[in-house]
Amino acid sequence: MPFLFFSNKNSQNSFPVTTIMLSTRRLLPSITNFTHRSLSTTSILKSTDISVKEERPHVYNVKLNRPAKLNTFTMDMWREFKKAIDGLAEDPKCRSIIISGEGKAFCAGIDLAAGLSNIIQVIQDDSIEIGRKGRAVRRFIGEIQDCFTALEKCPKPIIAAVHSHCLGAGIDLITACDIRIASQDANFSIREVDIGLAADIGTLNRIQKVVGNDSWTREIALTARDFGADEAHRYGLISRICDDRQSLLENSIELAARIAEKSPIAVQGTKETLNYARDHSTEDSLNFIKTWNMSQLLSTDLMNSALAAMNKQKATYEDV
């Protein structure tokens, strides 16, 4: 059986429940050993689980590509996802990124079957001293966390385009993105408490900074209940709702293209500063942007923008 399903009594559907696959490095290969891959504006990175396609000039769509499994994550998929994001982060031709899902769901969490046997082996292996077993589990969770932290560290703005199910690891993913939009049929859930653990890949660490309503975030995290696009929009988890999946893709591409037309110096500096300001005091953040712009204001992008505005023309910018 490929998934562990829990039924919601308030819904006609059953949803795959997410959990963290725990393992030691002996049982599963490390996901941190990879090489950065730069993508040209005409290249398309394809793997079994992740595809990367240029939708417009400077706009790339990173698609979760396990539709038969509702885009649930496996270890191979973690590796490919981080490799794709890190590659685009270093590619000067990439200026904005979309994260989308192929098939009936955006992401229904983590595929339990891919790692369940390893979890049982680790837990039941009495030959592993408990302190060292705990250290191995901690390292493994950290490696998984890094896959979504890569979204925050990427200097290019990232748009999550959510349709249908966005459960567990799906929310871990989108809360690490810069902008979140969804189709009307999107449904969300932080499922982990239903299966006996606290979510540890990023949702609990980011969602309160994304939403800003402590009571609501605690309610959805502690109850594991489903909520739809309207509620997600009302509380600020997403910034807009599209009629259907096709409209969602079109809106995502248009938004990403609009960002990609701007100065990459300005856009990437804005993301860096917003992230820094979120995690630091106002005074520290003001000092940060002074230091940042003491070099970045020397870029030709500022002069190009001013001249274009004066001449009522559209400015163009070099890649960064």
C-alpha positions, 0 to 999 in steps of 0.5 A: 500500500503506497500511502497511509490514509486518514479519512476526514469525516467532514469530507468525502475524500481521504487524504494521504497523511504525511510524516517524516521518514527517519533513517540513519545515514547507513540506510539512506544516502545523503541528500547533501552531496550534489553538484550545482547545475546551471540551466540556460534559458533554453534548457529543460531539466528532467528527472523522474520526480522533478522537471524544470521548464522555462515558461518565459524569458528568465521565468522557470517552472519547477514542477513536482512530477509524481502525479500517480502518487499525488506528488508525495516526496521520496528521498530521490525527490528531495534530492532532485528538488534541492538540486533544481532550486540550488541550480536556479539560484546560481543561474544568472539567466533565472530571475523568478521561479514557480513551484507547481504540481503535476496531476490531481494534487499539488503535494499530498505530503511524504510517501510513507511507503518509501521509507517506512521499513527503514523507520522500523529498522532504526527504531527496532535496531537495539544494536544502535546505542540510543544517544547515537541513534538520536544523533543520526535522526537529528542529522537526517531531519536537518538534511530534509529541512535544508531542502526547503530552506533552499527556497528561502536562501535562493535569491530569486523570488519563488511563487508557489502555485497550489491546486487541490491537496496541499498537505503536510510537507506541501505546507512546509514547502509553500511557507518557505516560498515568497508568494503563495497563490492557489486555485479555488479547489485548493485544500490545506492541512497540517496533518502531523499531530494526527500521526503522533509527531510535531511537524519538523520540516518548517511549517511550525517554524515559518507559518506564524511569520507568514500569517501573523495570526497566532490563534489561527495558526495554533488552531490548524496545527493542533487540530490537523483540520482541513481548510480551503482556499477561502480561509487560507486567503482570509488569514493571509496564507495565500495572496490570491485565488484563481478560478481553476488550475489553468487560470492558476498557471497563467496567473503564476506565469504572468506574475513571475514574468512581471517580476522578471522584467524588473532589475534583478539587482533590485529584486534580489536585494529586496528579497534579501532585505525582507528576509533579513528584516523578518528575523532581525530588529528594525535597527539591525535591518536598517543597518543591513540595507545601508551596507547592502546598497553601499555597493548595489547602488553603484550598479548601472540598473539605477541609471538605466531605470531613471533614463528609461523613465525619462524617455518613457521607454522600458528598461532592460537589465543585464543578468546577475 
